[in-house]
Structures are given as C-alpha cells and as structure tokens.
Amino acid sequence: MRNGPRKRAVLLRRATIIASMIRLFVGLGNPGPEYEATRHNAGAWWVDALARELKLALVPERAYHGLVARSTLHGQNLWLLEPRTFMNLSGRSVAALARFFKIQPEEILVVHDELDVVPGQAKLKFGGSHAGHNGLRDIHAQLGTGDYWRLRLGIGHPGVKSEVVDWVLRKPSPEQRTAIEECVARTLKAVPAMLAGEMEKATLLAHTSKPPRPKPPRPEGV
C-alpha cells in the first residue's frame, strides 16, 4: 500500500509525457556539402522536408549552433533545428535552444539515421539508450536524460561492423535514397498528431509502411 501513491505518480508522469506535444523538431547530420547527401544526414533531410512543407526558412543562429526556423501553429510555438556542429556534438545545439526556450526533453523529437532499420521504414520511440549513435550520445549527455522522442529513419546495415563508419558517411544507392525519401514523405504525415500530443496516433502513422506493389501476373507456362 505504501507504494501506491508513488506508483500513481509514476503512471501520471508517464501519461503526461506520452501526451506532450512536440515543440522542437531536430534533424541530425554533419555540416558541409561533402556530407549533405550521405546516409548520416537522413535526419537533416527530414527537417528540410518539414521546413518546405511548412514554408519555413532555416537560417543560421550562432547562439544555437545550427540552422533554426520558428513558427506558430494553433497558438503554440514550434522550432525546427539542424545542428551545424558535427554529429558527435549535436547535444550542444539541442540543449542550447531547448534551455533558452524552456522546452522539456519530452517535447523534443530527434530524427536520425538508424542502421538496424531497413531503408523505407521508420520507428518512432520514446526514451531508451543511444545505442552507440554519436549524435544521440551527446544529446543524452547535454540534456542529462534520454527521455526524449526519436524518429529512427532506416538506412540499413552494411553487414559488417567494421564497415559501419564508411557506410554512414557514404551516399545511399539511388534505390535506397528513393526509399528513404518516400519514408520521409510518409512520416511527415504524423506531424499534426505530434503537434497535438497524440503520440500513439503518430506512432501508428510513422510505422505504417507503403503497401507493396502487386506483382504482375506470370505468363502461362513460365
């Protein structure tokens, strides 16, 4: 019985987090034209696409070490951020903006490339470890918590651990790039739910894959 109030407080906190609207959308990547089209910049591609959809211009903001856009939807302020630090210093940018505007970790969505998800698919999740991703590792350290939302855009795995660094810093094949771009377009449809704090609905939308194309009928006798 003594644990009852504490358990209820934990459940209430969890419910509050799940219902929190996203106020800061962060797209991870490395700065510079040599990295722009590489797999590691998939998160930045997503925020670029969101900025185009919202008709916003991302502009350099030295105070936040990145490209920033700000807008108001339904009476709520929201921010788009692309850190212009290198990937392993992404938290410096995220924490600077979040602290200045008093944005809580659970109101942050970090979009990043994910080795363990195939191109064309995405996973939305809250919290957890950084799983070795250097951008997430620094965000964890700078925010002091892993309790923020992540949208993991699949880039696939090279199959050999020693090839991972080269893999993420290279351009995807045309087929993979198309799959990732289609995934970006699809997951953007979850943004209204994110802004409304309907994260369960957003998760369903983000995880819904494009239905496979029907195979053409095989000729008789083949």
Secondary structure, DSSP 4 states (H G I P E B T S, - for coil): -TTHHHHHHHHHHHHHHHHPPP-EEEE----STTTTTSGGGHHHHHHHHHHHHHT---EEEGGGTEEEEEEEETTEEEEEEEE-S-GGGHHHHHHHHHHHTT--GGGEEEEEEETTS-TT-EEEEES---TT-HHHHHHHHHHT---SEEEEEE----SSGGGHHHHHTSPPPHHHHHHHHHHHHHHGGGHHHHHTT-HHHHHHHHH-PPPPPPPPPPPTT-
